């Protein structure tokens, strides 16, 4: 059409650049010379040589066809190309294929000025799906820059790589250094096994509990934004980590910043959480300014005013270390622990038990005991306190330098033993309201429970040890106080001083 300066046909068309790096074919076309626009209306197929995706050529290009190489191919229903500014638009069932690449969309726009012999960008729209190597991504809009080799997705974008998947308001993938970024309402989900055999949110191991299927345990991380690298992941702003077994949350952590270091690409090596860290699981809870978890030894370290709580028990200190696999915990410097008064001899990590008979707090008295010391260590059946130990209890007060609370099996389910030394000073109140004050080098209190009886026995040693009751002062190297039967024994030589009214002579029975 010489008047319109146009050329058209309903037949096939094939066109390629002189160097062979760009070729297009289809059926039915219109060429408008005035504005250098080409329209192809059916069965469009484009081939792009991989050199078109690289940086500008260092040497002038020639018209010699390039050697065959794997590039990308684009298929669509229609195509429109404007030589100025070099924009091509594919519409209708758009499909892009290449080495390790498959993508579909409703519309694809390429920026390819033929004078530069180089692709500048790709923009995909409408139900975009991208499969590149092991990554699968979806969204409503995707942009690829050849200069930066960065892919950006928007419109409720999602991604998946093997067993990991995520989403956000804006996803960015840097091809060169293989970095993934999610900005705005960012989410990441991965198998719980990626967090280590005894993850910092996993429930305590139980020999009787069935082991859940690995595919049913997932960890979900939500935050404002995150960056994933080959061996490193950084999550920022309102970070929330949830360990799930099916649909049921097993544990949760919140913080302002979290960094994960991986061995290989999917096995956790270390987790560092900062800024108002809270780790919660059922009735267990830890708080700190900073938490570090090492997967190889299942150690969780907390610093910055760390606190812990397990049921009715709680504590704090300057530093805290928890062996999650072994159920052990140590607290150092300015250590403090609070626990039910009736459970003083039990570990703070043991299961909560009912108050033992005869140990209930008096009406109006505090229901808890408090222990202050320099540091302490808790295990499943023991607790060790060191350095200026002080106990505040509804029925007793103690001071010493070293205190051990033990729950040996031979003492029964609720039985326990308390060993205090050296420089022991204590005040006791028995179930009849009798007060005792004692001093010595070592004190051993044993509570034994059986089906038939309950024994509460105190053994105080020193050079000499001293025990004072109402109108009575006893000094001996060994003083044995049977609090269950209200009897007192002083083997060997002893010093017994005091007076008592006739009505009270049977209150304590020396033997």
Secondary structure, 3 states (H helix, E strand, C coil): CCCCCEEEEEEEEEEECCCCCEEEEEEEEEEECCCCEEEEEEEEEEEECHHHHCCCCCCCCCCCCCCCCCCEEEEECEEEEECCCCEEEEEEEEEEEECCEEEEEEEEEEECCCCCCCCCEEEEEEEEEEEECCEEEEEEEEEEECCCCEEEEEEEEEEEECCEEEEEEEEEEECCCCEEEEEEEEEEEEEHHHHCCCCCCCCCCCCCCCCCCHHHEEEEEEEEEEEECCCEEEEEEEEEEEEEECCEEEEEEEEEEEEEEEECCCEEEEEEEEEEEEEEECCEEEEEEEEEEECCCCEEEEECCCEEEECCEEEECCEEEEECCCCEEEEEEEEEEEEEHHHCCCCCCCCCCCCCCCCCCCCCCCCEEEEEEEEEEECCCEEEEEEEEEEEECCEEEEEEEEEEECCHHHCCCCEEEEEEEEEEEEEECCCCCEEEEEEEEEEEEEEECCCCEEEEEEEEEEEEEEEECCEEEEEEEEEEECCCCEEECCCCCEEEECCCHHHCCCCEEC
